[in-house]
Amino acid sequence: QAGRLPQMSLQEYLVYILFFPAISAGPIDRSERFIKDLRTNYSTSAQDFGSGITRLVIGLFMKFVLADTLALFSLNGTNGAQVDSAGWLWLLLVAYSLQIYFDFSGYTSIAIGMGRLMGIRLPENFRAPYLKPNLTRFWDSWHITLTQWFRAYFFFPLTRFFRTQAKWLPAWLVMLLTQLATMVLIGLWHGVTVNFALWGLWHGVGLFIQNRWSSWTQPVATRLQKMPILNGVKTALSVALTFTYVTLGWVWFTIPDPELAMRVLGRVLGFGGWQ
């Protein structure tokens, strides 16, 4: 409708939507970017071949060595119901947090490496997300292409709608509603089940709180930037807090039964009797 998409032949369109390295799990490529690579006369150079093979090998190692090894003792619905110790549950949960990263990031590297061997430069999908100091930066670095897709086609249009058609709503409420709706939809994108909706809700609430907190503490953060040691300590604590919040959220993702997920969260947080 906006006239931004390129004209494509049926053959080009089928190649775009059925490009086999990325069809099952991404990264999600834009047609306007993909078609430029597809129409370029391509001959594999030594550099392209080397970088493609390197990404492919790294991805295979992350997926089939690191992720599959961590999967042997990661949190799931079975061991989550059996383990009572908070310490052991934390170990299982952190293992799952690392497993899902190495699994998905590894697959993305495989797809990018295979695409590069064929002259298609698929977009990056992960940029060290667990080293980011807040949830906004985390979602700028985790499954980047999905986040950008939802921002472009849902979050920004919904925000514009509220600001033009519901001007009486306060800005904070608009931010809350748009972030909650966007993250719940991202959760449901993984599967139309209650646990994925709760996972999206967890991140929507977290993003709203982080956004309000960042705005409230901006003057302090500005002053801390002039004190390298204190600023470094603040950044390290922020990274640890963000990783902890994201990791706790994976409970909703990996355990399909919301009641069991609540019990596991209670035990992880030290509330053994939280049912």
DARA-V590616 format. One record per residue. N is the residue number from 1. SS is DSSP state (alpha for helix, beta for strand, coil for the rest). Layout:
# DARA-V590616
{{N & SS} {N & SS}}
This chain:
# DARA-V590616
{{1 & coil} {2 & coil} {3 & coil} {4 & coil} {5 & coil} {6 & coil} {7 & coil} {8 & coil} {9 & coil} {10 & alpha} {11 & alpha} {12 & alpha} {13 & alpha} {14 & alpha} {15 & alpha} {16 & alpha} {17 & alpha} {18 & coil} {19 & coil} {20 & coil} {21 & coil} {22 & coil} {23 & coil} {24 & coil} {25 & coil} {26 & coil} {27 & coil} {28 & coil} {29 & coil} {30 & coil} {31 & alpha} {32 & alpha} {33 & alpha} {34 & alpha} {35 & alpha} {36 & alpha} {37 & alpha} {38 & alpha} {39 & coil} {40 & coil} {41 & coil} {42 & coil} {43 & coil} {44 & coil} {45 & coil} {46 & alpha} {47 & alpha} {48 & alpha} {49 & alpha} {50 & alpha} {51 & alpha} {52 & alpha} {53 & alpha} {54 & alpha} {55 & alpha} {56 & alpha} {57 & alpha} {58 & alpha} {59 & alpha} {60 & alpha} {61 & alpha} {62 & alpha} {63 & alpha} {64 & alpha} {65 & alpha} {66 & alpha} {67 & alpha} {68 & alpha} {69 & alpha} {70 & alpha} {71 & alpha} {72 & alpha} {73 & alpha} {74 & coil} {75 & coil} {76 & coil} {77 & alpha} {78 & alpha} {79 & alpha} {80 & alpha} {81 & alpha} {82 & alpha} {83 & coil} {84 & coil} {85 & coil} {86 & alpha} {87 & alpha} {88 & alpha} {89 & alpha} {90 & alpha} {91 & alpha} {92 & alpha} {93 & alpha} {94 & alpha} {95 & alpha} {96 & alpha} {97 & alpha} {98 & alpha} {99 & alpha} {100 & alpha} {101 & alpha} {102 & alpha} {103 & alpha} {104 & alpha} {105 & alpha} {106 & alpha} {107 & alpha} {108 & alpha} {109 & alpha} {110 & alpha} {111 & alpha} {112 & alpha} {113 & alpha} {114 & alpha} {115 & alpha} {116 & alpha} {117 & alpha} {118 & coil} {119 & coil} {120 & coil} {121 & coil} {122 & coil} {123 & coil} {124 & coil} {125 & coil} {126 & coil} {127 & coil} {128 & coil} {129 & alpha} {130 & alpha} {131 & alpha} {132 & coil} {133 & coil} {134 & coil} {135 & alpha} {136 & alpha} {137 & alpha} {138 & alpha} {139 & alpha} {140 & coil} {141 & coil} {142 & coil} {143 & coil} {144 & alpha} {145 & alpha} {146 & alpha} {147 & alpha} {148 & alpha} {149 & alpha} {150 & alpha} {151 & alpha} {152 & alpha} {153 & alpha} {154 & alpha} {155 & alpha} {156 & alpha} {157 & alpha} {158 & alpha} {159 & alpha} {160 & alpha} {161 & alpha} {162 & alpha} {163 & alpha} {164 & alpha} {165 & alpha} {166 & coil} {167 & coil} {168 & coil} {169 & coil} {170 & coil} {171 & alpha} {172 & alpha} {173 & alpha} {174 & alpha} {175 & alpha} {176 & alpha} {177 & alpha} {178 & alpha} {179 & alpha} {180 & alpha} {181 & alpha} {182 & alpha} {183 & alpha} {184 & alpha} {185 & alpha} {186 & alpha} {187 & alpha} {188 & alpha} {189 & alpha} {190 & alpha} {191 & coil} {192 & coil} {193 & coil} {194 & alpha} {195 & alpha} {196 & alpha} {197 & alpha} {198 & alpha} {199 & alpha} {200 & alpha} {201 & alpha} {202 & alpha} {203 & alpha} {204 & alpha} {205 & alpha} {206 & alpha} {207 & alpha} {208 & alpha} {209 & alpha} {210 & alpha} {211 & alpha} {212 & alpha} {213 & alpha} {214 & alpha} {215 & alpha} {216 & alpha} {217 & coil} {218 & alpha} {219 & alpha} {220 & alpha} {221 & alpha} {222 & alpha} {223 & alpha} {224 & alpha} {225 & coil} {226 & coil} {227 & coil} {228 & alpha} {229 & alpha} {230 & alpha} {231 & alpha} {232 & alpha} {233 & alpha} {234 & alpha} {235 & alpha} {236 & alpha} {237 & alpha} {238 & alpha} {239 & alpha} {240 & alpha} {241 & alpha} {242 & alpha} {243 & alpha} {244 & alpha} {245 & alpha} {246 & alpha} {247 & alpha} {248 & alpha} {249 & alpha} {250 & alpha} {251 & alpha} {252 & alpha} {253 & alpha} {254 & alpha} {255 & coil} {256 & coil} {257 & coil} {258 & alpha} {259 & alpha} {260 & alpha} {261 & alpha} {262 & alpha} {263 & alpha} {264 & alpha} {265 & alpha} {266 & alpha} {267 & alpha} {268 & alpha} {269 & coil} {270 & coil} {271 & coil} {272 & coil} {273 & coil} {274 & coil} {275 & coil}}
